[in-house]
Amino acid sequence: MTTSEKCTLVEDYIKKFYLPAMYLLILIVGLAGNATAIIIYLVKLRPWKSSSIIIVNLAVTDLLYTLSMPFLVHFYITGNWTLGELMCRFVRFCFHFNLYGSILFLTCLSVFRYVVVVHPLRAAQVQRKCWGLLACLGVWVITLVEISPMLTMITTEQTNNTTLCLDFASNNPSQIWWYSWLLTVLGYVVPLVVVFWSCTSIMHALAQGANVGRPSRVRARRLSMLILVVFVVCFLPYHMLRALRVNSLRAGSAVACWEKCAINTAYTVSRPLAGLNTFFNLALFTLAGDRVHQAVHSLMRTRVHSSSSVAVIYGD
């Protein structure tokens, strides 16, 4: 068996077993976790601040993304796409809309936290609900504008009497190359720079003074660190490997078959990792400043006692 054949075999195993398992995991955890988070924030946590509005919108994008998972699980298990090209475009669109929407929501959350921690005199203003609403409206519009061109680039492919729903980077490289780099720079690199600057400034400010060990400061440091981890662990590998995937296809015969296969295998592995930002977001919900633990316990007590009244947990 040649190197290319071995690589192709590994790639097939990853698509048939790894991808369905990961997408099923994202579906189960993401659906239950985000639905619970939305219910808690809507029912139990009041009054809302700007950060609460951003977090709820982040949970909504994650929830919408998880609802597309059953289609991908079925596709990779059967190896055949039966829902048509329009649905293929929609499912691939959902992944990227969640990806770049999450990036922008996390960036907004970092900037708002930066103002609260580093410029406390402006905290009351930036925590007003109107700023959260404006930020979320901007994120939805910008993300929609960013991702909409993708709907014209994603296609299906007929191979050996089966239909494949191609992921974004596996489409025509001459068509998607410029757009892929534009998305990477504007949709990821620029927010990464903003998040890195915001989070490092926050952690530096929290390390000063006599109350470094206060629970609120510890929680704020963990929140900043968690956002940085999401950007590096979930988003960075995907963008790097997507660029390599597109460039390898664009290079044509200049890149050996086994190299293309190896790059595509690594890129395929990175796609669910990017989707795992939904897991980190669930942890973020508990660190974002509201009394989530008390709200969860209150919700459970309400269900157990079948109370007709709704208890409200007021934020910090």
C-alpha positions as CSV (number, residue, x, y, z in Angstrom):
1,M,0.0,0.0,0.0
2,T,1.4,3.4,-1.1
3,T,1.7,6.4,1.2
4,S,-1.2,8.1,-0.7
5,E,-3.4,5.0,-0.2
6,K,-2.7,4.9,3.5
7,C,-3.4,8.6,3.8
8,T,-6.7,8.2,1.9
9,L,-7.7,5.3,4.2
10,V,-7.0,7.4,7.3
11,E,-9.0,10.2,5.8
12,D,-12.0,7.9,5.1
13,Y,-11.9,6.6,8.6
14,I,-11.9,10.1,10.1
15,K,-14.9,11.1,7.9
16,K,-16.9,8.0,8.7
17,F,-16.2,7.7,12.5
18,Y,-14.5,10.8,13.9
19,L,-16.7,13.4,12.3
20,P,-20.1,11.8,13.2
21,A,-19.0,11.1,16.8
22,M,-17.8,14.7,17.3
23,Y,-20.8,16.3,15.6
24,L,-23.1,14.0,17.7
25,L,-21.3,15.1,20.9
26,I,-21.7,18.8,19.9
27,L,-25.4,18.2,19.2
28,I,-26.1,16.6,22.5
29,V,-24.1,18.9,24.8
30,G,-24.7,22.0,22.8
31,L,-28.4,21.6,22.5
32,A,-29.0,20.8,26.2
33,G,-26.4,23.3,27.5
34,N,-27.4,26.3,25.4
35,A,-31.1,25.7,25.8
36,T,-30.6,25.6,29.5
37,A,-28.4,28.7,29.5
38,I,-31.0,30.7,27.5
39,I,-33.8,29.6,29.8
40,I,-31.8,30.6,32.9
41,Y,-30.9,34.0,31.5
42,L,-34.4,34.7,30.3
43,V,-36.3,33.5,33.4
44,K,-33.9,33.8,36.4
45,L,-31.3,36.4,35.8
46,R,-32.4,40.0,36.2
47,P,-31.9,42.9,35.6
48,W,-29.9,42.3,32.4
49,K,-26.7,44.2,31.7
50,S,-25.0,44.5,28.3
51,S,-22.9,41.4,29.0
52,S,-26.0,39.4,29.7
53,I,-27.5,40.4,26.3
54,I,-24.2,39.4,24.5
55,I,-24.1,36.0,26.2
56,V,-27.7,35.2,25.4
57,N,-27.1,36.1,21.7
58,L,-24.0,33.9,21.8
59,A,-26.0,31.0,23.2
60,V,-28.6,31.5,20.4
61,T,-26.0,31.3,17.7
62,D,-24.6,28.1,19.3
63,L,-28.1,26.6,19.5
64,L,-28.8,27.3,15.9
65,Y,-25.5,25.7,14.9
66,T,-26.3,22.5,16.9
67,L,-29.6,22.2,15.1
68,S,-27.7,21.6,11.9
69,M,-25.7,18.7,13.3
70,P,-28.2,15.9,12.6
71,F,-27.8,16.5,8.8
72,L,-24.0,16.3,9.0
73,V,-24.1,13.2,11.2
74,H,-26.3,11.4,8.7
75,F,-24.2,12.6,5.8
76,Y,-20.9,11.3,7.2
77,I,-22.3,8.0,8.4
78,T,-23.9,7.2,5.0
79,G,-21.4,9.0,2.8
80,N,-24.2,10.3,0.6
81,W,-25.9,13.7,0.7
82,T,-29.6,13.3,-0.2
83,L,-31.0,16.8,0.7
84,G,-30.0,18.8,-2.4
85,E,-27.5,21.6,-3.0
86,L,-29.6,24.3,-1.3
87,M,-29.7,22.4,2.0
88,C,-25.9,21.6,1.7
89,R,-25.2,25.3,1.3
90,F,-27.4,26.1,4.3
91,V,-25.8,23.5,6.6
92,R,-22.2,24.7,5.7
93,F,-23.4,28.3,6.1
94,C,-24.6,27.5,9.7
95,F,-21.1,26.4,10.7
96,H,-19.4,29.5,9.5
97,F,-22.1,31.8,10.7
98,N,-21.7,30.3,14.2
99,L,-17.9,30.5,13.9
100,Y,-17.6,34.1,13.0
101,G,-20.6,35.2,15.0
102,S,-19.0,33.6,18.1
103,I,-15.7,35.3,17.3
104,L,-17.4,38.7,17.2
105,F,-19.6,38.1,20.3
106,L,-16.5,37.1,22.3
107,T,-14.7,40.1,21.0
108,C,-17.5,42.4,22.1
109,L,-17.6,40.7,25.5
110,S,-13.8,41.2,25.9
111,V,-14.0,44.9,25.0
112,F,-16.9,45.6,27.3
113,R,-15.0,43.8,30.1
114,Y,-12.0,45.8,29.4
115,V,-13.9,49.1,29.9
116,V,-15.4,47.8,33.1
117,V,-12.1,46.7,34.6
118,V,-9.6,49.2,33.2
119,H,-11.9,52.2,33.1
120,P,-14.3,51.7,36.0
121,L,-15.7,55.2,35.8
122,R,-17.2,54.3,32.5
123,A,-18.5,50.9,33.7
124,A,-22.1,52.1,34.5
125,Q,-22.4,53.5,31.0
126,V,-21.1,50.5,29.1
127,Q,-23.2,48.1,31.2
128,R,-26.4,49.7,30.0
129,K,-28.7,47.4,28.0
130,C,-28.7,49.7,24.9
131,W,-25.0,49.1,24.3
132,G,-25.5,45.4,24.5
133,L,-28.3,45.6,22.0
134,L,-26.3,47.8,19.6
135,A,-23.3,45.5,19.8
136,C,-25.4,42.3,19.1
137,L,-27.3,44.0,16.3
138,G,-23.9,44.9,14.8
139,V,-22.6,41.4,15.2
140,W,-25.6,39.8,13.5
141,V,-25.4,42.2,10.5
142,I,-21.6,42.0,10.1
143,T,-21.6,38.2,10.3
144,L,-24.4,38.0,7.8
145,V,-22.5,40.2,5.4
146,E,-19.3,38.3,5.9
147,I,-20.8,34.9,5.3
148,S,-23.4,35.5,2.7
149,P,-21.0,35.2,-0.3
150,M,-20.3,31.7,0.8
151,L,-23.8,30.6,-0.3
152,T,-22.7,31.1,-3.9
153,M,-19.4,29.1,-3.5
154,I,-20.5,25.9,-1.8
155,T,-21.6,23.1,-4.1
156,T,-22.3,19.4,-4.1
157,E,-20.3,16.9,-6.1
158,Q,-21.2,13.6,-7.8
159,T,-18.7,10.8,-7.2
160,N,-19.3,7.0,-7.8
161,N,-23.1,7.3,-7.8
162,T,-23.0,9.3,-4.5
163,T,-23.5,12.9,-3.8
164,L,-21.0,14.8,-1.6
165,C,-21.8,18.0,0.3
166,L,-18.4,19.7,0.0
167,D,-17.1,21.7,2.9
168,F,-16.0,25.3,2.1
169,A,-12.3,24.7,1.6
170,S,-12.9,21.8,-0.8
171,N,-14.7,23.9,-3.4
172,N,-13.1,25.6,-6.4
173,P,-9.8,27.0,-5.1
174,S,-9.6,29.7,-7.7
175,Q,-13.0,31.0,-6.6
176,I,-12.7,30.7,-2.8
177,W,-8.9,31.6,-2.3
178,W,-9.3,35.3,-2.0
179,Y,-12.5,35.1,0.1
180,S,-10.9,32.6,2.4
181,W,-8.0,34.9,3.1
182,L,-10.4,37.9,3.5
183,L,-12.4,35.9,6.1
184,T,-9.3,34.9,7.9
185,V,-7.9,38.4,8.2
186,L,-11.1,40.4,8.9
187,G,-13.1,37.7,10.6
188,Y,-10.4,36.2,12.8
189,V,-7.0,37.9,12.9
190,V,-8.4,41.4,13.6
191,P,-10.7,40.2,16.4
192,L,-7.8,38.1,17.8
193,V,-5.6,41.2,18.1
194,V,-8.4,43.1,19.8
195,V,-9.1,40.2,22.2
196,F,-5.5,39.7,23.0
197,W,-5.0,43.4,23.8
198,S,-8.3,43.5,25.9
199,C,-7.6,40.3,27.9
200,T,-4.0,41.1,28.6
201,S,-4.9,44.6,29.7
202,I,-7.6,43.2,32.0
203,M,-5.3,40.6,33.5
204,H,-2.6,43.3,34.1
205,A,-5.1,45.6,35.8
206,L,-6.5,42.8,38.0
207,A,-3.0,41.9,39.1
208,Q,-2.5,45.3,40.7
209,G,-3.7,46.5,44.1
210,A,-4.3,44.7,47.4
211,N,-7.5,42.7,46.5
212,V,-5.9,40.4,43.9
213,G,-7.5,37.3,45.5
214,R,-11.1,38.6,45.6
215,P,-13.5,36.1,44.0
216,S,-14.8,38.7,41.5
217,R,-11.2,39.4,40.3
218,V,-10.4,35.7,40.1
219,R,-13.5,35.2,38.0
220,A,-12.7,38.1,35.7
221,R,-9.1,36.7,35.1
222,R,-10.5,33.2,34.4
223,L,-13.0,34.7,31.9
224,S,-10.3,36.6,30.0
225,M,-8.1,33.5,30.0
226,L,-11.0,31.3,28.8
227,I,-11.7,33.7,25.8
228,L,-8.0,33.6,24.8
229,V,-8.0,29.8,25.0
230,V,-11.1,29.6,22.7
231,F,-9.4,31.8,20.1
232,V,-6.2,29.8,20.2
233,V,-7.4,26.2,20.7
234,C,-10.6,26.3,18.7
235,F,-10.2,28.9,16.0
236,L,-6.5,29.1,15.2
237,P,-5.9,25.5,14.0
238,Y,-9.0,25.7,11.8
239,H,-7.9,28.9,10.0
240,M,-4.3,27.8,9.6
241,L,-5.3,24.4,8.2
242,R,-8.0,25.9,6.0
243,A,-5.5,28.2,4.4
244,L,-3.2,25.2,3.8
245,R,-6.0,23.2,2.3
246,V,-7.1,25.9,-0.1
247,N,-3.5,26.6,-1.1
248,S,-2.7,22.9,-1.7
249,L,-5.7,22.6,-4.1
250,R,-4.7,25.8,-5.8
251,A,-1.2,24.6,-6.4
252,G,-2.5,21.6,-8.3
253,S,0.1,19.1,-9.3
254,A,2.9,21.1,-7.6
255,V,1.8,19.4,-4.4
256,A,2.1,15.7,-4.1
257,C,-1.1,13.6,-3.6
258,W,0.0,12.4,-0.2
259,E,0.7,15.9,1.0
260,K,-2.8,17.1,-0.1
261,C,-4.3,14.1,1.6
262,A,-2.3,14.8,4.8
263,I,-3.3,18.5,4.8
264,N,-7.0,17.6,4.2
265,T,-6.9,15.0,7.0
266,A,-5.6,17.6,9.5
267,Y,-8.1,20.2,8.2
268,T,-10.9,17.7,8.6
269,V,-9.9,17.1,12.2
270,S,-9.8,20.8,12.9
271,R,-13.4,21.5,11.8
272,P,-15.2,19.9,14.8
273,L,-12.5,21.5,17.1
274,A,-13.7,24.9,15.8
275,G,-17.3,23.8,16.7
276,L,-16.2,22.9,20.2
277,N,-16.2,26.6,21.0
278,T,-19.8,25.9,22.1
279,F,-18.4,23.8,25.0
280,F,-16.1,26.6,26.1
281,N,-19.0,29.1,25.8
282,L,-21.0,27.1,28.3
283,A,-18.2,27.5,30.8
284,L,-18.0,31.1,29.9
285,F,-21.7,31.6,30.9
286,T,-20.8,30.8,34.5
287,L,-17.9,33.3,34.6
288,A,-19.5,36.3,33.0
289,G,-20.6,38.1,36.2
290,D,-24.2,36.9,36.8
291,R,-25.1,34.6,39.6
292,V,-25.6,31.6,37.4
293,H,-25.1,29.0,40.1
294,Q,-27.8,30.5,42.3
295,A,-30.1,30.7,39.3
296,V,-29.6,27.0,38.4
297,H,-30.3,26.0,42.0
298,S,-33.4,28.2,42.1
299,L,-34.7,26.8,38.8
300,M,-34.2,23.2,40.2
301,R,-36.0,24.1,43.4
302,T,-38.8,25.7,41.4
303,R,-39.3,22.5,39.4
304,V,-39.1,20.2,42.4
305,H,-41.7,22.1,44.4
306,S,-43.8,22.9,41.3
307,S,-44.0,26.5,42.4
308,S,-46.2,28.7,40.4
309,S,-44.2,31.8,41.1
310,V,-40.9,32.6,39.4
311,A,-37.9,33.5,41.6
312,V,-35.6,36.1,40.1
313,I,-31.8,36.3,40.7
314,Y,-30.4,39.7,40.6
315,G,-26.9,40.2,39.0
316,D,-23.8,41.4,40.7
